[in-house]
Amino acid sequence: SLLQDLHLLLKEINNYENLKLFRMLTFKFYMPKKATELKHLQCLAEELKPLED
């Protein structure tokens, strides 16, 4: 699932610069059809990030 894929990717992200790169790549690979879809994806990444702390 997308959630699992994001979680696995975020496990490899160790710093803010990589997170910014991840977001740029995510935008390219998961190009949203609506702005709300991008917003949801960004929120999902923010929700998963604390799980790695």
mmCIF entry with sequence, helices, sheets and N, C-alpha, C, O atoms, coordinates in Angstrom:
data_MODEL
# 
_entry.id   MODEL 
# 
_entity.id                         1 
_entity.type                       polymer 
_entity.pdbx_number_of_molecules   1 
# 
_entity_poly.entity_id                      1 
_entity_poly.type                           'polypeptide(L)' 
_entity_poly.nstd_linkage                   no 
_entity_poly.nstd_monomer                   no 
_entity_poly.pdbx_seq_one_letter_code       SLLQDLHLLLKEINNYENLKLFRMLTFKFYMPKKATELKHLQCLAEELKPLED 
_entity_poly.pdbx_seq_one_letter_code_can   SLLQDLHLLLKEINNYENLKLFRMLTFKFYMPKKATELKHLQCLAEELKPLED 
_entity_poly.pdbx_strand_id                 A 
# 
loop_
_entity_poly_seq.entity_id 
_entity_poly_seq.num 
_entity_poly_seq.mon_id 
_entity_poly_seq.hetero 
1 1  SER n 
1 2  LEU n 
1 3  LEU n 
1 4  GLN n 
1 5  ASP n 
1 6  LEU n 
1 7  HIS n 
1 8  LEU n 
1 9  LEU n 
1 10 LEU n 
1 11 LYS n 
1 12 GLU n 
1 13 ILE n 
1 14 ASN n 
1 15 ASN n 
1 16 TYR n 
1 17 GLU n 
1 18 ASN n 
1 19 LEU n 
1 20 LYS n 
1 21 LEU n 
1 22 PHE n 
1 23 ARG n 
1 24 MET n 
1 25 LEU n 
1 26 THR n 
1 27 PHE n 
1 28 LYS n 
1 29 PHE n 
1 30 TYR n 
1 31 MET n 
1 32 PRO n 
1 33 LYS n 
1 34 LYS n 
1 35 ALA n 
1 36 THR n 
1 37 GLU n 
1 38 LEU n 
1 39 LYS n 
1 40 HIS n 
1 41 LEU n 
1 42 GLN n 
1 43 CYS n 
1 44 LEU n 
1 45 ALA n 
1 46 GLU n 
1 47 GLU n 
1 48 LEU n 
1 49 LYS n 
1 50 PRO n 
1 51 LEU n 
1 52 GLU n 
1 53 ASP n 
# 
_struct_asym.id          A 
_struct_asym.entity_id   1 
# 
loop_
_struct_conf.conf_type_id 
_struct_conf.id 
_struct_conf.pdbx_PDB_helix_id 
_struct_conf.beg_label_comp_id 
_struct_conf.beg_label_asym_id 
_struct_conf.beg_label_seq_id 
_struct_conf.pdbx_beg_PDB_ins_code 
_struct_conf.end_label_comp_id 
_struct_conf.end_label_asym_id 
_struct_conf.end_label_seq_id 
_struct_conf.pdbx_end_PDB_ins_code 
_struct_conf.beg_auth_comp_id 
_struct_conf.beg_auth_asym_id 
_struct_conf.beg_auth_seq_id 
_struct_conf.end_auth_comp_id 
_struct_conf.end_auth_asym_id 
_struct_conf.end_auth_seq_id 
_struct_conf.pdbx_PDB_helix_class 
_struct_conf.details 
_struct_conf.pdbx_PDB_helix_length 
HELX_P HELX_P1 AA1 LEU A 2  ? LYS A 11 ? LEU A 2  LYS A 11 1 ? 10 
HELX_P HELX_P2 AA2 TYR A 16 ? PHE A 29 ? TYR A 16 PHE A 29 1 ? 14 
HELX_P HELX_P3 AA3 ALA A 35 ? LEU A 48 ? ALA A 35 LEU A 48 1 ? 14 
HELX_P HELX_P4 AA4 LYS A 49 ? GLU A 52 ? LYS A 49 GLU A 52 5 ? 4  
# 
_struct_conf_type.id          HELX_P 
_struct_conf_type.criteria    ? 
_struct_conf_type.reference   ? 
# 
loop_
_atom_site.group_PDB 
_atom_site.id 
_atom_site.type_symbol 
_atom_site.label_atom_id 
_atom_site.label_alt_id 
_atom_site.label_comp_id 
_atom_site.label_asym_id 
_atom_site.label_entity_id 
_atom_site.label_seq_id 
_atom_site.pdbx_PDB_ins_code 
_atom_site.Cartn_x 
_atom_site.Cartn_y 
_atom_site.Cartn_z 
_atom_site.occupancy 
_atom_site.B_iso_or_equiv 
_atom_site.pdbx_formal_charge 
_atom_site.auth_seq_id 
_atom_site.auth_comp_id 
_atom_site.auth_asym_id 
_atom_site.auth_atom_id 
_atom_site.pdbx_PDB_model_num 
ATOM 1   N N  . SER A 1 1  ? 0.842  -1.199 0.000   1.00 0.00 ? 1  SER A N  1 
ATOM 2   C CA . SER A 1 1  ? 0.000  0.000  0.000   1.00 0.00 ? 1  SER A CA 1 
ATOM 3   C C  . SER A 1 1  ? 0.877  1.248  0.000   1.00 0.00 ? 1  SER A C  1 
ATOM 4   O O  . SER A 1 1  ? 2.070  1.173  0.291   1.00 0.00 ? 1  SER A O  1 
ATOM 5   N N  . LEU A 1 2  ? 0.292  2.378  -0.322  1.00 0.00 ? 2  LEU A N  1 
ATOM 6   C CA . LEU A 1 2  ? 1.032  3.637  -0.302  1.00 0.00 ? 2  LEU A CA 1 
ATOM 7   C C  . LEU A 1 2  ? 1.521  3.939  1.106   1.00 0.00 ? 2  LEU A C  1 
ATOM 8   O O  . LEU A 1 2  ? 2.638  4.422  1.291   1.00 0.00 ? 2  LEU A O  1 
ATOM 9   N N  . LEU A 1 3  ? 0.682  3.653  2.103   1.00 0.00 ? 3  LEU A N  1 
ATOM 10  C CA . LEU A 1 3  ? 1.069  3.898  3.491   1.00 0.00 ? 3  LEU A CA 1 
ATOM 11  C C  . LEU A 1 3  ? 2.309  3.093  3.854   1.00 0.00 ? 3  LEU A C  1 
ATOM 12  O O  . LEU A 1 3  ? 3.236  3.627  4.464   1.00 0.00 ? 3  LEU A O  1 
ATOM 13  N N  . GLN A 1 4  ? 2.338  1.828  3.489   1.00 0.00 ? 4  GLN A N  1 
ATOM 14  C CA . GLN A 1 4  ? 3.488  0.979  3.785   1.00 0.00 ? 4  GLN A CA 1 
ATOM 15  C C  . GLN A 1 4  ? 4.724  1.458  3.037   1.00 0.00 ? 4  GLN A C  1 
ATOM 16  O O  . GLN A 1 4  ? 5.822  1.483  3.593   1.00 0.00 ? 4  GLN A O  1 
ATOM 17  N N  . ASP A 1 5  ? 4.546  1.838  1.776   1.00 0.00 ? 5  ASP A N  1 
ATOM 18  C CA . ASP A 1 5  ? 5.668  2.333  0.989   1.00 0.00 ? 5  ASP A CA 1 
ATOM 19  C C  . ASP A 1 5  ? 6.253  3.596  1.603   1.00 0.00 ? 5  ASP A C  1 
ATOM 20  O O  . ASP A 1 5  ? 7.472  3.737  1.694   1.00 0.00 ? 5  ASP A O  1 
ATOM 21  N N  . LEU A 1 6  ? 5.387  4.516  2.024   1.00 0.00 ? 6  LEU A N  1 
ATOM 22  C CA . LEU A 1 6  ? 5.852  5.745  2.657   1.00 0.00 ? 6  LEU A CA 1 
ATOM 23  C C  . LEU A 1 6  ? 6.593  5.435  3.946   1.00 0.00 ? 6  LEU A C  1 
ATOM 24  O O  . LEU A 1 6  ? 7.634  6.029  4.228   1.00 0.00 ? 6  LEU A O  1 
ATOM 25  N N  . HIS A 1 7  ? 6.055  4.501  4.732   1.00 0.00 ? 7  HIS A N  1 
ATOM 26  C CA . HIS A 1 7  ? 6.683  4.154  6.005   1.00 0.00 ? 7  HIS A CA 1 
ATOM 27  C C  . HIS A 1 7  ? 8.079  3.590  5.772   1.00 0.00 ? 7  HIS A C  1 
ATOM 28  O O  . HIS A 1 7  ? 9.019  3.951  6.481   1.00 0.00 ? 7  HIS A O  1 
ATOM 29  N N  . LEU A 1 8  ? 8.225  2.708  4.785   1.00 0.00 ? 8  LEU A N  1 
ATOM 30  C CA . LEU A 1 8  ? 9.525  2.128  4.480   1.00 0.00 ? 8  LEU A CA 1 
ATOM 31  C C  . LEU A 1 8  ? 10.499 3.198  3.999   1.00 0.00 ? 8  LEU A C  1 
ATOM 32  O O  . LEU A 1 8  ? 11.671 3.188  4.375   1.00 0.00 ? 8  LEU A O  1 
ATOM 33  N N  . LEU A 1 9  ? 10.017 4.120  3.171   1.00 0.00 ? 9  LEU A N  1 
ATOM 34  C CA . LEU A 1 9  ? 10.878 5.200  2.696   1.00 0.00 ? 9  LEU A CA 1 
ATOM 35  C C  . LEU A 1 9  ? 11.311 6.097  3.848   1.00 0.00 ? 9  LEU A C  1 
ATOM 36  O O  . LEU A 1 9  ? 12.477 6.482  3.937   1.00 0.00 ? 9  LEU A O  1 
ATOM 37  N N  . LEU A 1 10 ? 10.368 6.429  4.731   1.00 0.00 ? 10 LEU A N  1 
ATOM 38  C CA . LEU A 1 10 ? 10.677 7.326  5.838   1.00 0.00 ? 10 LEU A CA 1 
ATOM 39  C C  . LEU A 1 10 ? 11.661 6.686  6.813   1.00 0.00 ? 10 LEU A C  1 
ATOM 40  O O  . LEU A 1 10 ? 12.410 7.397  7.483   1.00 0.00 ? 10 LEU A O  1 
ATOM 41  N N  . LYS A 1 11 ? 11.670 5.358  6.903   1.00 0.00 ? 11 LYS A N  1 
ATOM 42  C CA . LYS A 1 11 ? 12.621 4.678  7.781   1.00 0.00 ? 11 LYS A CA 1 
ATOM 43  C C  . LYS A 1 11 ? 14.056 4.917  7.318   1.00 0.00 ? 11 LYS A C  1 
ATOM 44  O O  . LYS A 1 11 ? 14.995 4.827  8.108   1.00 0.00 ? 11 LYS A O  1 
ATOM 45  N N  . GLU A 1 12 ? 14.216 5.222  6.030   1.00 0.00 ? 12 GLU A N  1 
ATOM 46  C CA . GLU A 1 12 ? 15.546 5.475  5.468   1.00 0.00 ? 12 GLU A CA 1 
ATOM 47  C C  . GLU A 1 12 ? 15.937 6.950  5.554   1.00 0.00 ? 12 GLU A C  1 
ATOM 48  O O  . GLU A 1 12 ? 17.073 7.318  5.255   1.00 0.00 ? 12 GLU A O  1 
ATOM 49  N N  . ILE A 1 13 ? 15.004 7.772  5.956   1.00 0.00 ? 13 ILE A N  1 
ATOM 50  C CA . ILE A 1 13 ? 15.260 9.214  6.010   1.00 0.00 ? 13 ILE A CA 1 
ATOM 51  C C  . ILE A 1 13 ? 15.812 9.598  7.374   1.00 0.00 ? 13 ILE A C  1 
ATOM 52  O O  . ILE A 1 13 ? 15.148 9.406  8.393   1.00 0.00 ? 13 ILE A O  1 
ATOM 53  N N  . ASN A 1 14 ? 17.014 10.135 7.396   1.00 0.00 ? 14 ASN A N  1 
ATOM 54  C CA . ASN A 1 14 ? 17.687 10.410 8.663   1.00 0.00 ? 14 ASN A CA 1 
ATOM 55  C C  . ASN A 1 14 ? 17.824 11.887 8.982   1.00 0.00 ? 14 ASN A C  1 
ATOM 56  O O  . ASN A 1 14 ? 18.200 12.238 10.100  1.00 0.00 ? 14 ASN A O  1 
ATOM 57  N N  . ASN A 1 15 ? 17.533 12.747 8.045   1.00 0.00 ? 15 ASN A N  1 
ATOM 58  C CA . ASN A 1 15 ? 17.662 14.172 8.334   1.00 0.00 ? 15 ASN A CA 1 
ATOM 59  C C  . ASN A 1 15 ? 16.719 15.006 7.478   1.00 0.00 ? 15 ASN A C  1 
ATOM 60  O O  . ASN A 1 15 ? 16.090 14.504 6.546   1.00 0.00 ? 15 ASN A O  1 
ATOM 61  N N  . TYR A 1 16 ? 16.637 16.275 7.812   1.00 0.00 ? 16 TYR A N  1 
ATOM 62  C CA . TYR A 1 16 ? 15.681 17.174 7.174   1.00 0.00 ? 16 TYR A CA 1 
ATOM 63  C C  . TYR A 1 16 ? 15.933 17.332 5.683   1.00 0.00 ? 16 TYR A C  1 
ATOM 64  O O  . TYR A 1 16 ? 14.987 17.431 4.901   1.00 0.00 ? 16 TYR A O  1 
ATOM 65  N N  . GLU A 1 17 ? 17.199 17.357 5.282   1.00 0.00 ? 17 GLU A N  1 
ATOM 66  C CA . GLU A 1 17 ? 17.498 17.511 3.861   1.00 0.00 ? 17 GLU A CA 1 
ATOM 67  C C  . GLU A 1 17 ? 16.961 16.330 3.067   1.00 0.00 ? 17 GLU A C  1 
ATOM 68  O O  . GLU A 1 17 ? 16.412 16.507 1.979   1.00 0.00 ? 17 GLU A O  1 
ATOM 69  N N  . ASN A 1 18 ? 17.117 15.132 3.603   1.00 0.00 ? 18 ASN A N  1 
ATOM 70  C CA . ASN A 1 18 ? 16.579 13.960 2.920   1.00 0.00 ? 18 ASN A CA 1 
ATOM 71  C C  . ASN A 1 18 ? 15.063 14.002 2.886   1.00 0.00 ? 18 ASN A C  1 
ATOM 72  O O  . ASN A 1 18 ? 14.448 13.553 1.919   1.00 0.00 ? 18 ASN A O  1 
ATOM 73  N N  . LEU A 1 19 ? 14.456 14.542 3.941   1.00 0.00 ? 19 LEU A N  1 
ATOM 74  C CA . LEU A 1 19 ? 13.001 14.661 3.970   1.00 0.00 ? 19 LEU A CA 1 
ATOM 75  C C  . LEU A 1 19 ? 12.524 15.612 2.875   1.00 0.00 ? 19 LEU A C  1 
ATOM 76  O O  . LEU A 1 19 ? 11.518 15.351 2.215   1.00 0.00 ? 19 LEU A O  1 
ATOM 77  N N  . LYS A 1 20 ? 13.252 16.719 2.684   1.00 0.00 ? 20 LYS A N  1 
ATOM 78  C CA . LYS A 1 20 ? 12.882 17.649 1.617   1.00 0.00 ? 20 LYS A CA 1 
ATOM 79  C C  . LYS A 1 20 ? 13.011 16.967 0.256   1.00 0.00 ? 20 LYS A C  1 
ATOM 80  O O  . LYS A 1 20 ? 12.146 17.123 -0.606  1.00 0.00 ? 20 LYS A O  1 
ATOM 81  N N  . LEU A 1 21 ? 14.093 16.211 0.067   1.00 0.00 ? 21 LEU A N  1 
ATOM 82  C CA . LEU A 1 21 ? 14.294 15.490 -1.188  1.00 0.00 ? 21 LEU A CA 1 
ATOM 83  C C  . LEU A 1 21 ? 13.183 14.469 -1.391  1.00 0.00 ? 21 LEU A C  1 
ATOM 84  O O  . LEU A 1 21 ? 12.648 14.333 -2.491  1.00 0.00 ? 21 LEU A O  1 
ATOM 85  N N  . PHE A 1 22 ? 12.835 13.747 -0.315  1.00 0.00 ? 22 PHE A N  1 
ATOM 86  C CA . PHE A 1 22 ? 11.752 12.767 -0.379  1.00 0.00 ? 22 PHE A CA 1 
ATOM 87  C C  . PHE A 1 22 ? 10.454 13.419 -0.829  1.00 0.00 ? 22 PHE A C  1 
ATOM 88  O O  . PHE A 1 22 ? 9.717  12.860 -1.642  1.00 0.00 ? 22 PHE A O  1 
ATOM 89  N N  . ARG A 1 23 ? 10.179 14.603 -0.297  1.00 0.00 ? 23 ARG A N  1 
ATOM 90  C CA . ARG A 1 23 ? 8.935  15.288 -0.664  1.00 0.00 ? 23 ARG A CA 1 
ATOM 91  C C  . ARG A 1 23 ? 8.944  15.704 -2.129  1.00 0.00 ? 23 ARG A C  1 
ATOM 92  O O  . ARG A 1 23 ? 7.912  15.642 -2.798  1.00 0.00 ? 23 ARG A O  1 
ATOM 93  N N  . MET A 1 24 ? 10.102 16.128 -2.634  1.00 0.00 ? 24 MET A N  1 
ATOM 94  C CA . MET A 1 24 ? 10.175 16.493 -4.045  1.00 0.00 ? 24 MET A CA 1 
ATOM 95  C C  . MET A 1 24 ? 9.967  15.260 -4.918  1.00 0.00 ? 24 MET A C  1 
ATOM 96  O O  . MET A 1 24 ? 9.238  15.310 -5.908  1.00 0.00 ? 24 MET A O  1 
ATOM 97  N N  . LEU A 1 25 ? 10.611 14.153 -4.547  1.00 0.00 ? 25 LEU A N  1 
ATOM 98  C CA . LEU A 1 25 ? 10.459 12.919 -5.310  1.00 0.00 ? 25 LEU A CA 1 
ATOM 99  C C  . LEU A 1 25 ? 9.033  12.401 -5.229  1.00 0.00 ? 25 LEU A C  1 
ATOM 100 O O  . LEU A 1 25 ? 8.472  11.930 -6.218  1.00 0.00 ? 25 LEU A O  1 
ATOM 101 N N  . THR A 1 26 ? 8.452  12.494 -4.039  1.00 0.00 ? 26 THR A N  1 
ATOM 102 C CA . THR A 1 26 ? 7.079  12.044 -3.846  1.00 0.00 ? 26 THR A CA 1 
ATOM 103 C C  . THR A 1 26 ? 6.131  12.831 -4.745  1.00 0.00 ? 26 THR A C  1 
ATOM 104 O O  . THR A 1 26 ? 5.211  12.267 -5.337  1.00 0.00 ? 26 THR A O  1 
ATOM 105 N N  . PHE A 1 27 ? 6.365  14.138 -4.841  1.00 0.00 ? 27 PHE A N  1 
ATOM 106 C CA . PHE A 1 27 ? 5.514  14.975 -5.685  1.00 0.00 ? 27 PHE A CA 1 
ATOM 107 C C  . PHE A 1 27 ? 5.609  14.533 -7.144  1.00 0.00 ? 27 PHE A C  1 
ATOM 108 O O  . PHE A 1 27 ? 4.615  14.559 -7.870  1.00 0.00 ? 27 PHE A O  1 
ATOM 109 N N  . LYS A 1 28 ? 6.806  14.125 -7.571  1.00 0.00 ? 28 LYS A N  1 
ATOM 110 C CA . LYS A 1 28 ? 6.991  13.712 -8.959  1.00 0.00 ? 28 LYS A CA 1 
ATOM 111 C C  . LYS A 1 28 ? 6.392  12.332 -9.226  1.00 0.00 ? 28 LYS A C  1 
ATOM 112 O O  . LYS A 1 28 ? 5.759  12.111 -10.259 1.00 0.00 ? 28 LYS A O  1 
ATOM 113 N N  . PHE A 1 29 ? 6.597  11.414 -8.295  1.00 0.00 ? 29 PHE A N  1 
ATOM 114 C CA . PHE A 1 29 ? 6.146  10.042 -8.509  1.00 0.00 ? 29 PHE A CA 1 
ATOM 115 C C  . PHE A 1 29 ? 4.662  9.855  -8.242  1.00 0.00 ? 29 PHE A C  1 
ATOM 116 O O  . PHE A 1 29 ? 4.001  9.032  -8.876  1.00 0.00 ? 29 PHE A O  1 
ATOM 117 N N  . TYR A 1 30 ? 4.149  10.629 -7.296  1.00 0.00 ? 30 TYR A N  1 
ATOM 118 C CA . TYR A 1 30 ? 2.730  10.525 -6.947  1.00 0.00 ? 30 TYR A CA 1 
ATOM 119 C C  . TYR A 1 30 ? 2.030  11.838 -7.277  1.00 0.00 ? 30 TYR A C  1 
ATOM 120 O O  . TYR A 1 30 ? 1.373  12.446 -6.432  1.00 0.00 ? 30 TYR A O  1 
ATOM 121 N N  . MET A 1 31 ? 2.191  12.258 -8.531  1.00 0.00 ? 31 MET A N  1 
ATOM 122 C CA . MET A 1 31 ? 1.618  13.530 -8.957  1.00 0.00 ? 31 MET A CA 1 
ATOM 123 C C  . MET A 1 31 ? 0.117  13.563 -8.685  1.00 0.00 ? 31 MET A C  1 
ATOM 124 O O  . MET A 1 31 ? -0.642 12.790 -9.270  1.00 0.00 ? 31 MET A O  1 
ATOM 125 N N  . PRO A 1 32 ? -0.307 14.454 -7.803  1.00 0.00 ? 32 PRO A N  1 
ATOM 126 C CA . PRO A 1 32 ? -1.726 14.492 -7.438  1.00 0.00 ? 32 PRO A CA 1 
ATOM 127 C C  . PRO A 1 32 ? -2.587 15.079 -8.556  1.00 0.00 ? 32 PRO A C  1 
ATOM 128 O O  . PRO A 1 32 ? -2.154 15.957 -9.302  1.00 0.00 ? 32 PRO A O  1 
ATOM 129 N N  . LYS A 1 33 ? -3.792 14.579 -8.650  1.00 0.00 ? 33 LYS A N  1 
ATOM 130 C CA . LYS A 1 33 ? -4.746 15.129 -9.607  1.00 0.00 ? 33 LYS A CA 1 
ATOM 131 C C  . LYS A 1 33 ? -5.432 16.353 -9.024  1.00 0.00 ? 33 LYS A C  1 
ATOM 132 O O  . LYS A 1 33 ? -5.927 17.214 -9.752  1.00 0.00 ? 33 LYS A O  1 
ATOM 133 N N  . LYS A 1 34 ? -5.453 16.414 -7.714  1.00 0.00 ? 34 LYS A N  1 
ATOM 134 C CA . LYS A 1 34 ? -6.059 17.550 -7.027  1.00 0.00 ? 34 LYS A CA 1 
ATOM 135 C C  . LYS A 1 34 ? -5.101 18.031 -5.944  1.00 0.00 ? 34 LYS A C  1 
ATOM 136 O O  . LYS A 1 34 ? -4.299 17.252 -5.428  1.00 0.00 ? 34 LYS A O  1 
ATOM 137 N N  . ALA A 1 35 ? -5.183 19.302 -5.602  1.00 0.00 ? 35 ALA A N  1 
ATOM 138 C CA . ALA A 1 35 ? -4.341 19.852 -4.545  1.00 0.00 ? 35 ALA A CA 1 
ATOM 139 C C  . ALA A 1 35 ? -4.592 19.136 -3.218  1.00 0.00 ? 35 ALA A C  1 
ATOM 140 O O  . ALA A 1 35 ? -3.678 18.984 -2.407  1.00 0.00 ? 35 ALA A O  1 
ATOM 141 N N  . THR A 1 36 ? -5.819 18.702 -3.001  1.00 0.00 ? 36 THR A N  1 
ATOM 142 C CA . THR A 1 36 ? -6.156 18.030 -1.746  1.00 0.00 ? 36 THR A CA 1 
ATOM 143 C C  . THR A 1 36 ? -5.411 16.707 -1.612  1.00 0.00 ? 36 THR A C  1 
ATOM 144 O O  . THR A 1 36 ? -5.101 16.279 -0.501  1.00 0.00 ? 36 THR A O  1 
ATOM 145 N N  . GLU A 1 37 ? -5.120 16.054 -2.748  1.00 0.00 ? 37 GLU A N  1 
ATOM 146 C CA . GLU A 1 37 ? -4.391 14.794 -2.697  1.00 0.00 ? 37 GLU A CA 1 
ATOM 147 C C  . GLU A 1 37 ? -2.953 15.031 -2.250  1.00 0.00 ? 37 GLU A C  1 
ATOM 148 O O  . GLU A 1 37 ? -2.407 14.251 -1.469  1.00 0.00 ? 37 GLU A O  1 
ATOM 149 N N  . LEU A 1 38 ? -2.341 16.104 -2.743  1.00 0.00 ? 38 LEU A N  1 
ATOM 150 C CA . LEU A 1 38 ? -0.986 16.439 -2.317  1.00 0.00 ? 38 LEU A CA 1 
ATOM 151 C C  . LEU A 1 38 ? -0.978 16.798 -0.842  1.00 0.00 ? 38 LEU A C  1 
ATOM 152 O O  . LEU A 1 38 ? -0.091 16.377 -0.099  1.00 0.00 ? 38 LEU A O  1 
ATOM 153 N N  . LYS A 1 39 ? -1.964 17.575 -0.419  1.00 0.00 ? 39 LYS A N  1 
ATOM 154 C CA . LYS A 1 39 ? -2.078 17.954 0.985   1.00 0.00 ? 39 LYS A CA 1 
ATOM 155 C C  . LYS A 1 39 ? -2.167 16.705 1.863   1.00 0.00 ? 39 LYS A C  1 
ATOM 156 O O  . LYS A 1 39 ? -1.514 16.624 2.904   1.00 0.00 ? 39 LYS A O  1 
ATOM 157 N N  . HIS A 1 40 ? -2.968 15.746 1.442   1.00 0.00 ? 40 HIS A N  1 
ATOM 158 C CA . HIS A 1 40 ? -3.135 14.509 2.205   1.00 0.00 ? 40 HIS A CA 1 
ATOM 159 C C  . HIS A 1 40 ? -1.811 13.751 2.294   1.00 0.00 ? 40 HIS A C  1 
ATOM 160 O O  . HIS A 1 40 ? -1.456 13.234 3.353   1.00 0.00 ? 40 HIS A O  1 
ATOM 161 N N  . LEU A 1 41 ? -1.088 13.689 1.183   1.00 0.00 ? 41 LEU A N  1 
ATOM 162 C CA . LEU A 1 41 ? 0.185  12.976 1.162   1.00 0.00 ? 41 LEU A CA 1 
ATOM 163 C C  . LEU A 1 41 ? 1.189  13.629 2.099   1.00 0.00 ? 41 LEU A C  1 
ATOM 164 O O  . LEU A 1 41 ? 1.915  12.939 2.815   1.00 0.00 ? 41 LEU A O  1 
ATOM 165 N N  . GLN A 1 42 ? 1.232  14.955 2.096   1.00 0.00 ? 42 GLN A N  1 
ATOM 166 C CA . GLN A 1 42 ? 2.143  15.674 2.983   1.00 0.00 ? 42 GLN A CA 1 
ATOM 167 C C  . GLN A 1 42 ? 1.771  15.451 4.440   1.00 0.00 ? 42 GLN A C  1 
ATOM 168 O O  . GLN A 1 42 ? 2.647  15.275 5.286   1.00 0.00 ? 42 GLN A O  1 
ATOM 169 N N  . CYS A 1 43 ? 0.478  15.458 4.737   1.00 0.00 ? 43 CYS A N  1 
ATOM 170 C CA . CYS A 1 43 ? 0.024  15.212 6.104   1.00 0.00 ? 43 CYS A CA 1 
ATOM 171 C C  . CYS A 1 43 ? 0.373  13.795 6.531   1.00 0.00 ? 43 CYS A C  1 
ATOM 172 O O  . CYS A 1 43 ? 0.760  13.564 7.677   1.00 0.00 ? 43 CYS A O  1 
ATOM 173 N N  . LEU A 1 44 ? 0.239  12.859 5.621   1.00 0.00 ? 44 LEU A N  1 
ATOM 174 C CA . LEU A 1 44 ? 0.563  11.469 5.916   1.00 0.00 ? 44 LEU A CA 1 
ATOM 175 C C  . LEU A 1 44 ? 2.043  11.331 6.269   1.00 0.00 ? 44 LEU A C  1 
ATOM 176 O O  . LEU A 1 44 ? 2.398  10.627 7.214   1.00 0.00 ? 44 LEU A O  1 
ATOM 177 N N  . ALA A 1 45 ? 2.898  12.001 5.512   1.00 0.00 ? 45 ALA A N  1 
ATOM 178 C CA . ALA A 1 45 ? 4.328  11.963 5.796   1.00 0.00 ? 45 ALA A CA 1 
ATOM 179 C C  . ALA A 1 45 ? 4.625  12.551 7.172   1.00 0.00 ? 45 ALA A C  1 
ATOM 180 O O  . ALA A 1 45 ? 5.463  12.031 7.909   1.00 0.00 ? 45 ALA A O  1 
ATOM 181 N N  . GLU A 1 46 ? 3.936  13.634 7.513   1.00 0.00 ? 46 GLU A N  1 
ATOM 182 C CA . GLU A 1 46 ? 4.128  14.261 8.821   1.00 0.00 ? 46 GLU A CA 1 
ATOM 183 C C  . GLU A 1 46 ? 3.672  13.341 9.952   1.00 0.00 ? 46 GLU A C  1 
ATOM 184 O O  . GLU A 1 46 ? 4.269  13.323 11.029  1.00 0.00 ? 46 GLU A O  1 
ATOM 185 N N  . GLU A 1 47 ? 2.610  12.581 9.697   1.00 0.00 ? 47 GLU A N  1 
ATOM 186 C CA . GLU A 1 47 ? 2.095  11.672 10.719  1.00 0.00 ? 47 GLU A CA 1 
ATOM 187 C C  . GLU A 1 47 ? 3.021  10.483 10.923  1.00 0.00 ? 47 GLU A C  1 
ATOM 188 O O  . GLU A 1 47 ? 3.156  9.983  12.040  1.00 0.00 ? 47 GLU A O  1 
ATOM 189 N N  . LEU A 1 48 ? 3.659  10.029 9.850   1.00 0.00 ? 48 LEU A N  1 
ATOM 190 C CA . LEU A 1 48 ? 4.555  8.879  9.950   1.00 0.00 ? 48 LEU A CA 1 
ATOM 191 C C  . LEU A 1 48 ? 5.901  9.256  10.560  1.00 0.00 ? 48 LEU A C  1 
ATOM 192 O O  . LEU A 1 48 ? 6.523  8.437  11.237  1.00 0.00 ? 48 LEU A O  1 
ATOM 193 N N  . LYS A 1 49 ? 6.351  10.469 10.330  1.00 0.00 ? 49 LYS A N  1 
ATOM 194 C CA . LYS A 1 49 ? 7.670  10.903 10.786  1.00 0.00 ? 49 LYS A CA 1 
ATOM 195 C C  . LYS A 1 49 ? 7.918  10.662 12.279  1.00 0.00 ? 49 LYS A C  1 
ATOM 196 O O  . LYS A 1 49 ? 8.977  10.139 12.626  1.00 0.00 ? 49 LYS A O  1 
ATOM 197 N N  . PRO A 1 50 ? 6.991  11.020 13.179  1.00 0.00 ? 50 PRO A N  1 
ATOM 198 C CA . PRO A 1 50 ? 7.251  10.805 14.619  1.00 0.00 ? 50 PRO A CA 1 
ATOM 199 C C  . PRO A 1 50 ? 7.394  9.335  14.990  1.00 0.00 ? 50 PRO A C  1 
ATOM 200 O O  . PRO A 1 50 ? 7.978  9.018  16.027  1.00 0.00 ? 50 PRO A O  1 
ATOM 201 N N  . LEU A 1 51 ? 6.876  8.438  14.172  1.00 0.00 ? 51 LEU A N  1 
ATOM 202 C CA . LEU A 1 51 ? 6.969  7.013  14.469  1.00 0.00 ? 51 LEU A CA 1 
ATOM 203 C C  . LEU A 1 51 ? 8.410  6.521  14.421  1.00 0.00 ? 51 LEU A C  1 
ATOM 204 O O  . LEU A 1 51 ? 8.735  5.469  14.971  1.00 0.00 ? 51 LEU A O  1 
ATOM 205 N N  . GLU A 1 52 ? 9.265  7.286  13.763  1.00 0.00 ? 52 GLU A N  1 
ATOM 206 C CA . GLU A 1 52 ? 10.660 6.878  13.627  1.00 0.00 ? 52 GLU A CA 1 
ATOM 207 C C  . GLU A 1 52 ? 11.529 7.392  14.763  1.00 0.00 ? 52 GLU A C  1 
ATOM 208 O O  . GLU A 1 52 ? 12.696 7.015  14.864  1.00 0.00 ? 52 GLU A O  1 
ATOM 209 N N  . ASP A 1 53 ? 10.983 8.245  15.618  1.00 0.00 ? 53 ASP A N  1 
ATOM 210 C CA . ASP A 1 53 ? 11.765 8.814  16.722  1.00 0.00 ? 53 ASP A CA 1 
ATOM 211 C C  . ASP A 1 53 ? 12.028 7.775  17.805  1.00 0.00 ? 53 ASP A C  1 
ATOM 212 O O  . ASP A 1 53 ? 12.672 8.079  18.809  1.00 0.00 ? 53 ASP A O  1 
# 
